[in-house]
Amino acid sequence: MRFPVDFNEKAKAAKQVSGGGYPVQLSAADLMKNFKYAAGDFEAESFMITESGDSRKIDLKLKIPDVPGSGTHVLGAVDGVLAWIATEEC
């Protein structure tokens, strides 16, 4: 995965005013490009919101099954349901 803005490259290309490469000024627009790229794409209906007094709890309706206690597994879908699938040890 490659983000739209590579801050390592920006730091390397920064003008060196005092002979050092730091500090590097970050653009808010660049940060937002990366944030939007990394954000999940969910619909409002994907969440369950519970409010109690001053607190608010937001849960993803999609439940991830408990992680197996031993062995090597990957998270996948079996017949349309999320499941931990056993694999060979790498």
C-alpha positions in Angstrom: 0.0 0.0 0.0 1.4 3.4 -0.9 0.0 6.6 0.5 -0.6 9.6 -1.7 2.0 11.7 0.2 5.3 10.1 1.1 6.7 12.1 4.0 10.1 10.3 3.9 10.5 11.6 0.4 9.4 15.1 1.4 12.0 15.1 4.2 14.8 14.0 1.9 13.8 16.7 -0.6 13.5 19.5 2.0 15.7 22.6 1.6 18.5 22.4 4.2 18.5 25.9 5.6 21.0 25.2 8.5 22.8 22.2 7.1 20.3 19.7 8.7 17.3 18.1 7.3 15.0 18.8 10.2 12.6 20.2 11.0 10.4 19.5 8.0 7.2 21.5 7.7 4.2 19.3 7.1 1.2 20.5 5.1 -2.2 20.0 6.6 -3.5 19.2 3.1 -0.9 16.5 2.7 -1.9 15.0 6.1 -5.5 15.0 5.1 -4.8 13.2 1.8 -3.1 10.4 3.7 -5.8 10.3 6.4 -8.6 10.0 3.9 -6.7 7.2 2.1 -6.2 5.2 5.3 -9.8 5.7 6.6 -12.2 2.8 6.3 -15.0 3.1 3.8 -18.1 2.4 5.9 -21.8 3.5 5.6 -23.5 5.0 8.7 -25.6 1.8 8.8 -22.4 -0.2 9.5 -22.3 1.1 13.1 -24.3 0.7 16.2 -24.3 3.8 18.4 -25.2 3.6 22.1 -25.5 6.8 24.2 -25.7 6.9 28.0 -25.6 10.2 29.8 -22.5 12.0 28.6 -20.9 8.9 27.1 -21.2 7.6 23.5 -20.1 4.2 22.3 -19.7 3.3 18.7 -19.4 -0.3 17.6 -18.9 -1.8 14.1 -21.8 -4.1 13.5 -19.6 -6.5 11.7 -18.3 -8.8 14.5 -14.8 -10.3 14.3 -14.7 -13.8 15.8 -12.4 -14.4 18.9 -8.8 -15.1 18.0 -7.9 -18.8 18.3 -5.8 -19.6 21.3 -3.1 -21.5 19.4 -1.9 -22.3 15.9 -1.6 -20.1 12.8 -4.7 -18.6 11.3 -5.8 -16.0 8.8 -9.1 -14.1 9.0 -11.3 -14.9 6.0 -14.8 -15.5 4.9 -16.3 -19.0 4.8 -19.8 -19.2 3.2 -20.2 -15.4 3.7 -19.3 -15.4 7.4 -16.0 -14.1 8.9 -13.9 -16.9 10.4 -10.4 -17.7 11.4 -9.0 -20.2 9.0 -6.2 -22.5 10.1 -3.0 -22.4 8.0 0.4 -24.1 8.0 3.0 -22.4 10.3 5.2 -20.1 8.2 
